[in-house]
Amino acid sequence: MLESRIVEGFSMLMISIYAVFILFDLTFSDILETDPVVMAQIDSVFLEFFFAEIVLKAFASSGMYFFDFFNCFDAAIVVISEVLNLMNIVAKGLGVLRLIRVVVITIRKITGNTSKLRH
């Protein structure tokens, strides 16, 4: 079910929207003087979605999900980002890592080089 076209399509939509959000946060949030609390709350919504996705995929694969280096990198970025958000710590450098995460996910989806849940 987690590998169905609908779930994968929704996940890619969320990733795409998140990429736009990250780019906005990195480039325009200071210029437009956006409220950092609101930006952190929006970020938390995305991160909670991605965290739930990671937990579900790890559970569905009986932990095999974490045998892929990128999946571990992905999980670490999501968890660290959420912990920093909860502690009200803004780390712009982490935004760059999250953007790299989005680019790598997109490239893996386009090329078909994705790790499957069951090996």
N, C-alpha and C positions, 0 to 999 in steps of 0.2 A: 504494500500500500504506500509506503514512504517513497518508493521509486516510481509511482504512477505518474503519468504525464500531467495530470491536474496538479498534483502536489509539487512536482518539479517546476511546473509553470508558475505556480503561485510563489514558490521559493525564489525563482528568478525575478519575478516582479518585485518582490520585497527587496531583493538584493539591488535591483536597478534603482528603486526609489531611495534606498539607503545610500547608494553611491552619489546620487544627486544631493541628498542631505549632507553627506560628509563634505562634498565639494563646496557646498554653500557655507557650511560651518567653517571650513578652512580658509575660504577666500572672502566671504562677504559678511560674516557675523560681526566682525570688529567694525567694519565700515558702516553697517546699518545699525549698529549698537543693539543687537538682539539681546533679549534677556537670557543670560546664561542658565538660569534655572529652567526656563521653558525648553531651551535647547537640550539640556541634560535629561529632562523628562521625555522628550521625543526620542532621544538616543536610547534611553532605557527601554522604551517600548520595542524598538527594533532589536536591541540586544537580548531582551527577554524572549522574543520570537526565535532568534537564532540559537539561544541557549536551549530552548525547548526542542528545537529541531535536532541539535547535537545530542541531547539526552535520549530522544526517541530513536535516533539512528544508532546510537551506541547500544541501547537496550535491544533493538531489533536485530542487531548483528552479534549479540552476546559478547560485546566488548571488542569485536574484531575491527570496529570503526577506528579505534585508536592505534591500530597497527600501521596506519598510513601516516607518514610524516606530516603531510599537509593538514590532515584532520586534527592532529595534535596541535599544530601551529594555529589553526582556525579556532579550536576550543580555547587555547590559551589567550588569544587576542580577545575573544568574546568575554571570557571570565574576568580577565584583568580590566577590561574596559568597564564592565558592569560594577566591579568592586570599586574602581576609582570614582565612578558616577555616584555610588552609594556613599562614598566618603567625601563627596563634593570636591574632588580634586580634578582640575582641568589639565589635561596633558595633550597639547596640540600635536606633539610628535606621535602619540598613539593614533591620532586621526590618520596620519600618513600610513601607518601599519594597517589600519582598518581599510583604507583605500586600496592598498596592495592586496589585501585579502580578497576584496571584491573583484579586482582585476584577475587574480589567479583563479577564483571560482568561475568567472565568466569565460576565461580561456579554456579551463577544463571542461566546461559545459559545451562550448563551441567545438572543440577538438574531439570530444567524446572520451577524453582521458580522465575519467572519473573513477574513483574507487567504488566498487559495488558493496552493498551491505553484507552480502554473503560471499565468502571466498571459497 
